């Protein structure tokens, strides 16, 4: 490679080139190059050299299939997006965070983008903030040419529950309008919640997209990621931390149980395991409790214990065990002391909480004190990929959640 010529390649390719050129990376030398940066290396020299790095600060952190030290969690998502062009709809088109993320997705040619909102407002906001969303499709519920067809379809879906006037009123809102775009095949995925509540994002999805065959509820999980600490704990899955407040039996008019609380929690465990595997985590699922193998009584202990049994029957391909305390789940010493013989105890990487209080507190402790990045909530059990943002999200989080949402279809 000629000296001072700039070439763009991954860290893995860099080290291969370094070895081929017999370059020596000495201890105490310059920091290792980061993914997506451009740099050049000098030819072999008679004296020991560090690699000479010429940085052109142009970082594409999610588009490399590998990163130094392990596989990028977005690899499968980006592969899906490259192989199958997707369209995502953002329900809050004028929002600056949405526009910044959308401009980046468009610039990197990752997916087609639909922004819901008044075209003049969306374009004025983009111009004010310097975001190029000219290649996005802007759809305004007030002027949408297909509104009659959309309203008729929604009336059909909500027959007996919403009148045509009710449906038309709902469709003026970005959350319902965007969800119907997905239902009618105009978009593949939806991301909302920058200004809407979680309930306002999930409710239209439940009413219009509905749960996939075999699913009795919608749940959520967070993918937790950090680059330090125990290798086995760098990526985790935690569910349900955002949707189901608690688990209760569903009963029919005669009072007979149609779906038990334990069946619902077991379904969360299985769906979380599937999500974990999609992101490259080989799931070892711990059904968490304040009890380990019957050491405690009452409260949610019977729920977690019964859900464990059902989940094991539903998905024997996954390692699922419980009920167990968190220390038994993550510490091999404690785990095998409290739960001898368990394939999960001491080695868990997918954690299922007995209610939303424990789950929401747990993932936020991991995020704020454990140094984990939290990706989610990722909704599970729907017929189409629809995800919810935190109202406190930033543009980077919107960008990453868009890739997760569109890539999971």
VENZIKA-V266179 format. One record per pair of residues at least 24 apart in sequence whose ideal C-beta (glycine too) atoms are under 6 Angstrom apart, sorted by the first residue. I is the first residue (numbers start at 1). GAP is how many residues later the second one is. D is the distance in Angstrom with one decimal. If there is no record, write none. Layout:
i:I gap:GAP d:D
i:I gap:GAP d:D
//
This chain:
i:3 gap:39 d:5.1
i:3 gap:40 d:6.0
i:4 gap:36 d:5.7
i:5 gap:35 d:5.6
i:6 gap:32 d:5.1
i:6 gap:34 d:5.2
i:6 gap:48 d:6.0
i:8 gap:30 d:4.8
i:10 gap:54 d:5.0
i:11 gap:24 d:5.9
i:11 gap:57 d:4.3
i:12 gap:54 d:5.2
i:23 gap:28 d:5.3
i:24 gap:24 d:5.0
i:35 gap:26 d:5.8
i:35 gap:29 d:4.8
i:35 gap:32 d:5.3
i:36 gap:24 d:4.0
i:36 gap:25 d:5.9
i:71 gap:209 d:5.9
i:73 gap:152 d:6.0
i:73 gap:206 d:5.4
i:77 gap:326 d:5.4
i:77 gap:330 d:3.0
i:80 gap:327 d:4.7
i:81 gap:29 d:5.6
i:81 gap:326 d:5.2
i:86 gap:25 d:4.8
i:86 gap:102 d:4.5
i:86 gap:320 d:4.3
i:87 gap:25 d:4.0
i:87 gap:100 d:4.7
i:87 gap:101 d:5.2
i:88 gap:101 d:4.8
i:88 gap:314 d:5.7
i:88 gap:318 d:4.7
i:89 gap:25 d:4.2
i:89 gap:89 d:4.6
i:89 gap:92 d:5.1
i:89 gap:98 d:4.1
i:89 gap:101 d:5.0
i:90 gap:25 d:5.4
i:90 gap:101 d:5.7
i:91 gap:25 d:5.1
i:91 gap:83 d:3.9
i:91 gap:84 d:5.2
i:91 gap:87 d:4.1
i:91 gap:101 d:3.7
i:92 gap:102 d:4.8
i:92 gap:103 d:5.2
i:93 gap:24 d:3.2
i:93 gap:29 d:4.6
i:94 gap:27 d:4.9
i:94 gap:28 d:5.3
i:94 gap:31 d:4.7
i:95 gap:99 d:4.9
i:96 gap:33 d:5.3
i:97 gap:97 d:5.8
i:97 gap:298 d:4.6
i:97 gap:301 d:5.3
i:98 gap:96 d:5.7
i:98 gap:300 d:6.0
i:99 gap:27 d:5.3
i:99 gap:32 d:4.5
i:99 gap:34 d:5.7
i:100 gap:31 d:5.6
i:100 gap:295 d:3.8
i:101 gap:294 d:4.9
i:101 gap:297 d:3.7
i:101 gap:298 d:4.1
i:102 gap:31 d:5.4
i:102 gap:34 d:5.7
i:103 gap:28 d:4.2
i:103 gap:29 d:5.2
i:103 gap:30 d:5.5
i:104 gap:295 d:5.5
i:105 gap:297 d:5.9
i:106 gap:29 d:4.9
i:111 gap:295 d:5.0
i:114 gap:25 d:5.8
i:114 gap:73 d:5.6
i:116 gap:58 d:4.3
i:116 gap:61 d:5.9
i:116 gap:62 d:5.2
i:141 gap:30 d:5.8
i:141 gap:31 d:5.0
i:141 gap:36 d:4.4
i:150 gap:30 d:5.1
i:154 gap:26 d:6.0
i:157 gap:51 d:5.6
i:175 gap:25 d:5.4
i:175 gap:29 d:5.2
i:176 gap:28 d:4.8
i:179 gap:25 d:4.0
i:179 gap:26 d:5.8
i:179 gap:29 d:5.1
i:182 gap:202 d:5.2
i:183 gap:25 d:5.1
i:183 gap:26 d:6.0
i:188 gap:221 d:5.2
i:189 gap:196 d:4.3
i:189 gap:216 d:4.7
i:189 gap:217 d:4.6
i:189 gap:220 d:5.8
i:190 gap:196 d:4.6
i:191 gap:196 d:5.5
i:191 gap:210 d:5.9
i:191 gap:211 d:5.5
i:191 gap:214 d:5.1
i:193 gap:195 d:4.1
i:193 gap:196 d:3.7
i:194 gap:195 d:5.1
i:198 gap:190 d:5.0
i:201 gap:187 d:4.4
i:205 gap:177 d:5.7
i:205 gap:181 d:4.6
i:209 gap:173 d:5.4
i:209 gap:174 d:5.1
i:209 gap:175 d:5.0
i:210 gap:173 d:5.7
i:211 gap:170 d:5.1
i:212 gap:171 d:4.9
i:215 gap:166 d:4.0
i:216 gap:43 d:4.8
i:217 gap:47 d:5.4
i:218 gap:25 d:5.9
i:218 gap:161 d:6.0
i:218 gap:163 d:4.5
i:218 gap:164 d:5.9
i:219 gap:24 d:5.5
i:219 gap:25 d:5.9
i:219 gap:49 d:4.4
i:219 gap:52 d:5.8
i:219 gap:161 d:4.8
i:219 gap:162 d:5.9
i:220 gap:157 d:3.7
i:220 gap:159 d:5.4
i:221 gap:51 d:4.6
i:221 gap:54 d:5.4
i:221 gap:157 d:5.5
i:222 gap:141 d:5.0
i:222 gap:152 d:4.9
i:222 gap:154 d:3.7
i:223 gap:56 d:5.3
i:223 gap:152 d:4.4
i:224 gap:142 d:5.6
i:224 gap:148 d:4.1
i:224 gap:150 d:5.7
i:225 gap:148 d:4.9
i:226 gap:145 d:4.9
i:226 gap:146 d:4.7
i:235 gap:46 d:5.3
i:236 gap:113 d:5.3
i:237 gap:35 d:5.5
i:237 gap:39 d:3.8
i:237 gap:44 d:5.9
i:237 gap:113 d:4.3
i:238 gap:113 d:5.0
i:238 gap:125 d:4.7
i:239 gap:29 d:5.6
i:239 gap:33 d:3.9
i:239 gap:113 d:5.8
i:240 gap:28 d:5.1
i:240 gap:119 d:5.7
i:241 gap:118 d:3.7
i:241 gap:119 d:5.0
i:241 gap:122 d:4.6
i:242 gap:135 d:3.8
i:245 gap:111 d:4.8
i:246 gap:109 d:4.8
i:261 gap:42 d:5.8
i:262 gap:41 d:5.7
i:262 gap:44 d:3.8
i:262 gap:45 d:4.4
i:262 gap:48 d:5.7
i:263 gap:47 d:5.8
i:265 gap:42 d:3.8
i:266 gap:41 d:4.4
i:266 gap:44 d:3.8
i:266 gap:45 d:3.9
i:266 gap:48 d:6.0
i:268 gap:84 d:5.9
i:269 gap:42 d:4.3
i:269 gap:51 d:5.9
i:269 gap:83 d:4.5
i:270 gap:41 d:5.6
i:270 gap:44 d:5.3
i:270 gap:45 d:4.5
i:271 gap:109 d:4.0
i:271 gap:110 d:6.0
i:272 gap:78 d:5.7
i:273 gap:45 d:4.5
i:273 gap:77 d:5.8
i:276 gap:74 d:4.7
i:281 gap:68 d:5.6
i:283 gap:35 d:5.6
i:283 gap:67 d:4.3
i:284 gap:35 d:4.8
i:284 gap:60 d:4.7
i:284 gap:63 d:5.3
i:284 gap:64 d:5.0
i:284 gap:65 d:5.4
i:285 gap:35 d:4.2
i:285 gap:65 d:4.5
i:286 gap:36 d:5.9
i:286 gap:38 d:5.5
i:286 gap:43 d:3.8
i:286 gap:58 d:5.5
i:286 gap:62 d:3.7
i:286 gap:65 d:5.4
i:287 gap:35 d:2.7
i:287 gap:36 d:5.1
i:287 gap:65 d:5.2
i:288 gap:63 d:5.6
i:288 gap:65 d:5.4
i:289 gap:34 d:3.9
i:291 gap:32 d:5.7
i:292 gap:32 d:4.6
i:292 gap:33 d:4.9
i:292 gap:36 d:4.7
i:292 gap:46 d:4.5
i:292 gap:47 d:5.7
i:293 gap:46 d:5.3
i:300 gap:54 d:3.8
i:303 gap:51 d:5.9
i:304 gap:50 d:5.2
i:319 gap:24 d:5.0
i:319 gap:25 d:5.4
i:385 gap:24 d:5.0
//
